[in-house]
Amino acid sequence: MNLIKILQILTKQRIVLPFYHTVCDVPLLHINNLYRMKTVSEFLKDLNFLLKNFEPVGIDTLYHLIIYNIAPPKPVFHLTFDDGLKEMYEVIAPVLLQKGVPATFFINSGFVDNKALFYRHHASLAINNLQKEEKTSPKLKTDILSCSYHNKEKLFQYFSQQQVNDFLNKEKPYLTTEQIQALNKQGFTFGAHSIDHPYYCDISLAEQLRQTRESIDFVSFITNQKWRLFAFPFTDFNVSANFFEEVKPNIDLCFGTAGLKKSMIPFHLQRVAAERKNYASLASILKKEYVKSFFTSSQSF
C-alpha cells in the first residue's frame, strides 16, 4: 500500500479538489512574475497520479456527496481552474477530454472577451516591460507586486493603458464568450470568480455580495447551466459568516483555497493549490497536505 493510500485511510479525507490557473509550455508574460505554472508534461504527470489514486467526479456527483454528507466508496477528485485564461480552451480542455477528466472553470466576468486586465497580470507585464528597458530593481519589482486592488492605477505608470489595450487585443489572454459556451457544450462546468478579482477581506460586505452575485448571474446567463458555483478570488480569509448567510440562496457550492481542510459551512469547500514553487508535482503537494491534515486532526482530540 502506497503512502497516499495510507494517508487517505488515516485522515478519512476522501475528496480532494486540486486547482490550477493555467498550463502552458511557453512563458506567459502576464504570469511569469506571479507563480510557477505547470508545463503540459507536468500537468499530465499530475493527472496520471490523480487517476491512479482517485476517481474523477463531476460537479453533479461532488454536490451530491457534499450536500448529503456521503463518504464516497473510493477517494475522488474534482479539478478546478481559476481566472478564465485562454489556455483552458487551447491547452487544458483537450488534455482533460483525452483523459476523460471533468473539470470546472472559474471565470471573472469583467475579463471575459478580454474587456479588461486583472491587476496582478498587469503587474507582471509591468515588471517584464521594465526589465526589457533595464529600468527595474529588486525593490521596484517588490513595490509593483505589492500594488493592491485599491491602488492598482499606480501600475499604469509602468505599463500604460495603451500598452494594456494592445496586449488584450493582440494576445487575448482570457476566454471569450464563444469559447466558454463551446467548453460548456463539451461537458465542462463553469463558475464565477468575482467580477475583477479583489481580495475579499479588503472590500466591504456589500461589495463582496455585489461581486459574487453579479458574476454568478453572468455565468448563468452565458452558459444556461443549472449549477451556480463560486470560487473566492485569492482566498476566503476573514470573510464573515454574514457573507455566507447572505449568498446561501444564490450558490450551490463555493470554493476556497485553504488546502485539504473541511469547512464548517456545508456548501463551502476548500481546494489544494497545485502550483507551488517548492513542490513541482501534485503528488508531493498532496502528501504534504495529507500529513498536515493528519496532525491537525490528531491535535484536536
N, C-alpha and C positions, 0 to 999 in steps of 0.2 A: 504494500500500500504506500503510495507516494505521500509526500509531506502535505500537499494541498488536501488530499482526501482525509488525512488525519485531522488537519485543522478545521475542515468542514464539520467533522463529527464533534470535535471538542467545543467549537464555538456555536454550533447549531445555526450558523449563518449560511442559508441555502439559496439566497438570492443575491447576486452581485450585479451592479449596474456601472460598468466602466463608461467613462465619457472622454471624448476627444474633441478637438476643434477642427483639425484638418489633417490630411495625409497627402504628401507630395514628394516627388523625387528631386525637385529643383527648389532652390531657395526662394522664399517669398518675402519681398522687401517689407511688406506690412506686418510680417510675423517674426522675422528673424531676430529682432531685439527683445521679443516678449517671452517666448518659450521655445523649447525644443520640440519641433513637430516630428512625427514618425514618417519614415520612408515607406513605400509600398511593401518592400520586403519585410520591414519591421512590423508593419501592420498585419501582414499575412502570418508572421510568426505568432503575434498576439492572438489572432483568430484561431490558429491551429491549437494553441494552448487552451483557449476557452472551449473549443469544440471537443477536446479530449477530456476535459474535466467538468464541463457543464452542458446543459441542454439549452439551446437558444429558444426564447419565447417572444411572442409579440405582445403588444400593449393589451390586447384582449385578455390573454392569459395572465399577464402581470397584474392587471387591475383586479381580476377575479381572486388571485392569490392574496393580494394586499387587503382589499376591502372585506373579504370574508375570512381573513386571518388563517389561511390554509398553508400548511407546510408542504412544499412540492415534494413528490416522491423522490425526485432526483434534483441535485443542485442545478439552478438555472441562471441564465444571464440575459440581460437586455441591453443592447448598445444604444448610446445616445451621442449626438454631436451638436455642439453649440456654435452660435454666431452666424449661421446661414452662409457659409463660404461656398464658392462655386465648386470647389473640389468635391463637395458632397455629391454633386451631379456628375462631374467629369471623371473622378477617380474612385471615390469610396463606394458609391452605389453599384457600379459594375462588379467590384470585388465581392460585395455582400450578396448580390444576386447569384454570382457564380458559386458562392459557398452556401447559399440558402439560409442566410442570416438576416432576420428582420432588424429594423432599427427605427429610432425616432430622431428627426432633425429639428432642432430648436432654432427659430429664426427671430431676428429683430425686425419688427415691422417697418421701422424707419430706414433700414438699409436695403430692403428688398428692391430689386430693379436698379440697384446702385444709385439710389437717390441721395445718400449721404454716407459719410465715412465715420466709422467707430473711432472715438478719440484715441484709443490705445493703438489702433492701426495707424492713425495719423502720427502718433509719437514715434513709432518705429520708422516710418517713412522720413520723418524729420531728421532722425539720427543718421540714417543712411545718406540723406542729402548733405548733411554737414560733413560726414566722413569723406564723401566724394570731393567736397570742396576743401578738405583738410582744415576745417574750422571747428572741429569738435575736441572735447577733452573728457576725461572720466567724470569730472564734476558736472559739466554741461549735460552729458548723457544721463546722469542721475537726476538732474533737475528736470529734464524733459520727461523722463519716465515717471517722475513723481507728480506730473501735472494731473489734477483731478478733474472729475466731471464738471465741477463748478468753475474751474479756471482754464478749461480746455482751449479757449480762444487764444491763449498765450502761444499755442503751437503754431498759429498762422505766421508768426514772425520767423519761424524756422522752415516752414513748408507752407507756402501761400495758398489762398483759396483757389487761385487759378491752377496751381500745381495739383491740388486735391481734385478739382474738376477734371483735369487732364488724366489723372490716374484712374478715376472712376470710369471715365469714358473709354479709355484705352484698355485697361486691364480687366474691368468689370469683375471685381473680386467677390461679389455677393450673388446669390441665387436670384434669378428672375422669376416673375410670376409663372411664366410658361414652364420653367424647369421644375418649380415646386409642384405644379399640377401634374407634370409628367411623372415625377418621382412618386407622388401620391397614387397615381393610377397603377404604378408598378408594385404597390403594396406597402410602401414606406409611410409611416405616420409622421405628422408634424405637430410641433408645439410652439408656444410663444416663449420669448426670451427677453421680454420688455420691448419698449419702443426703441430706445437708443442706448441701452446698456449702462445705466448708472449703478453705483454701489447703493444698494437699498438702505443700508444703515446711514447714508449721507443725505437721504431725501425724506421729506415728510410722509406721514402715513397717507395723506390724501394723494400725494404724487405717486407713492408706491401702488396704490389702488388704481390710479389712472393708467400708469404704465402697464400694469398687469391686465386690466380689463380690456383696454383698447387693443393691446397686442393679441390677446386671446380672440377677441372678436374679429380681428383682421385675418388670423389664421383660419378661423371657421368660415369666413366669407370666401376666401380664395380656394379652400380645399373642399368645403362642404362635408368634412368628415365629422363623425359623431363625437369623437373624443375632444375634450377641452383640457389641454395639457400645458403646463408652465414649468420652466426651469429658471431659477434665480440667476441673474447675471452676477458673475463673480461668486457670491456667497449669500447664504441666508443669515449670516451672523448678525445678531442684535435686531432681527426682525421681530416685532412684538406679536403676542398671542392675538391681539386685536386684528392684525392683518389677516391671519389665517381664518379667524371667525368671519371677517367681512367677505373674504373671497371664496369661502367654502361653497356657496351656491353656484359659483362660476367655474369651478375647477373639478375635474375628475381625479387627476393626480398632479402633484407638483414635486419638484426635484431640487435638492441642494447639492453641495459639493464637499460634505464633511467626511467622506470616506465610508468605510464598512461599519456603519452605525445604524441603529434602529431609532426612528424618530418617535417622540411621544404623540405626534399628530398622525392619526391613522392614514390620511391621504397624502402625507408628505414623506418622500423617500430621499435617502442620501446616496450619492454616487461616488465612485472612485476615479480620481484623475489618472488618466493613462499616459499623460505627457509630463515627465519629470526629469530633471537634469541628472539626478543621481541613480535613477533606475531605468535602464534602457528598455527592459522587457516588462510586459504586463505581468508575467509570472513572478518576477521579483517584487513588483509593487503589491500584488495581491497577497503574497506570502507575508510581507511586512504588515499589511492591513489585517490579515487574519491573526497574526501574533499579537498585534496591538489590541485587537478586539478581544482576544482570549484573556490577556492580562487585565484589561479594563473591566471585563465582566467578572473576573475572579475576585478583584478588589472590592466589588460591590456587595459581596456576601459577608 
